[in-house]
Amino acid sequence: MKATEILSSEHRVIERVIAALDAAAGRLEAGEAVRPGFFVDATRFIRDFADGYHHGKEEGVLFEAMVRNGMPRDAGPIGVMRYEHSRARELTAGLGDAAARLAGGDRSAADTVADYARNYGELLTQHICKEDNILFPMAAQAIPPEEQDQVLDEFAGVEREQAAKGSKASFLDLAQALCGEMGVAAATAPKREVTLPCHAR
């Protein structure tokens, strides 16, 4: 399997968790009951899998391989993706703080949780579409075939480092549990419109 195929397969898992987050946010907004720890668990998935495992491989390996082969790190598509990763971390931190308050019994945090969940989902949906349709094809052209095995080896290194927070399999199980709790089917994709191409901000 190619490096970008691994990342795209992880995108599908992240999209399903985004759909579960949307469903849970909708329940909160409607005044319906949601398990208090749902958003805490979702934040852990986002922080440790979507960012740790997934963005760790993109920033630490794929983007660096593209830079070595002539693409700018801080401008163009890589610059946009790195900015959006940073913004996603800010939203994740806000979601985590609000989710902890909600899980601790502070019902006034419900609207804040829903807002952070919606904003994270909007950002990541657009971000994933840009990577799948623009950045990954560019990577396939920029990174020569003889470097592909090195990229895969470095991906494995990132996964070994991240395993201290939980195995990849455990996060895939967590994603499945979160989706099952919200009735999100395996093939569910986000229902947001996406904007292409990937413009620098």
N, C-alpha and C positions, 0 to 999 in steps of 0.2 A: 504494500500500500504506500502511496506517495504521502509526503508530509502534509500537503494541502488537503488530501483526502481525509487524513486523520483529523485535521482541524475542522473540516466541513462536517464530519460525523459528530464531533463535539458540539458544533453549532446547533445541530438538530436537537440534541438533549437540552441545551440551554434554551432554545425556543420553546420547548415543551414546558419548562419551568416558568418561563415568562408567561405562558398561557395560564398556568396554574396561579401565578401571582395576580394576573388580571382577574381571574375568577374570584380569588379570595378578596381582592380589593373591591370588586363589585358587591360581594356579600357584605363587607364592612359598610360600604356606602349606602346599602339598602337597610342597614340596621340588623342584619342577620348575624347569627352566631358563627364565629370562626374559632377553631381551636387556638387558645392563646399563644401556644408555642409555634404555630405554623410559620409565622413570618420570621421568627428567630431561626428556625430550621432552614427556611428559604435563604435567609441572609448568609448562613453558614455555607450553603451550597454555592451561592454567588461568590463569596469571599474566597473559599478554599478550592473550588473547582473551576468556576467560570474565570476567576482572576488568577488563582494560584496555578492550577494545572494548565488551563487553556491560554490565557493571556501571557503566562510565564513562558510558554513555548513560542508564542508569537514574538514577544518582545525580546526574549533572551536568545532565540535561535533564528527563526524565520526572517525577521526584520534585519537582524545582523548579517545573515547570509545575503540578503538583497543589497544591503549597504556595501558589503565587500565587493559586490558585482556592479557597483556604479550608481545605485539609487541613493538619493539624499535621505538622511535620517530625520531631519527636522523640518522638511518641507515636502510638498506633494503628498501622495497617498499615505506614505509611512508616517509623515508628520501628523496628518489628520487622524490616523488610527491611534497613534500614541496619545494625542490629545483626548480622544474619546475614551481610551482606557483610563486616563487620569480622571476624567469627568465621571466615569462609571464608578470609580473608587470613592469619589466624594458622595455620590448618591447611595452607594452601598453602606457607607459609614452612617449617613443620615437614617437610612432604613433600619440599620441595626440598632441605633440608639432609640428610635421610636418604637421598634418592635419589642425591645427590652422593657420599655415603659408599659406598653400594652400588655405584655405577658405578666408584668408585675401588678396588674390590676388597674392601671390608669386608662380608663375608657376615653379620656379626652385626647389620647394619642392616636385614636383610630383614624381620624381624617389625615393626620400627618403620615401615618403608615401607608394609607391608600395613595396619597399623593406621591410619596417616594417610590412606591411600587409601580405606579403608572409611568412616572418619569424615567425610571430605570428601564422599564420595558420598551418605551418609545425609543430611547437612545440605543439600546442593544439591538432592537429590530432593524433600525436603519444601519447600524454599524455592521451587523452580520451580512446584510444584503450587499453592502459595499465591498466587504472582504470576499464574499463568495463570487461576486460578479466582476470585480475590478482588480483587487489586490492579489488574489490567488492566481488568476491567469497571468498577471504581471510577474509573480514569483516564478511560475513555471517557465517563463521565458528568460528571466534574469539569472536564475540559478542553474549552472550547467549540470548535465547529468552526472558527471563525476563527483559532484558535491552532495548529491541527494542522500547517499548512505551516511555521510557525515551529519547531515541535518537530522536524519532519523536517530542516529546514535545520541546526538545532543538532546533530542526530544526525550529519549529514554532517561537521560541524566536528569532532566527537569522533573520527570515523574518520580524518580528515586528520591530526589530532594523533597518533593511535596508529600511523599508517602508518610512523613512524620505526622501530618495533619489528618491522615486517613487514606486508605487505598483508593485508587481510581474506581475500583468495583464498588466500594462502599458509597461513593458519591453518586454513581449511577443508580444504586439501590435507593439512595435518598431521593434522587430525582423522581424515580418511579413511584415512591411512596407519596411524595408531595402531589404529583399529578393524579394519582389514584384518589387521594383525599379530596381533590377538587373536581373529580370526574373528567379529567383531561385525557383523551385517548392518545395512543401512541403516535398516530399520524397527525395530531393537531398541530397546526402552524399558526403563527400570529395573524390576527385579522387587521393589521394596520397597513396602510399604504406606505410604500417606501419611495424615497426620492433618489434618483441617480442622475448624473454620475456623482462621483465622490469629489466634492468641491472643497478646497482648503478654506478654513475659517480665518 
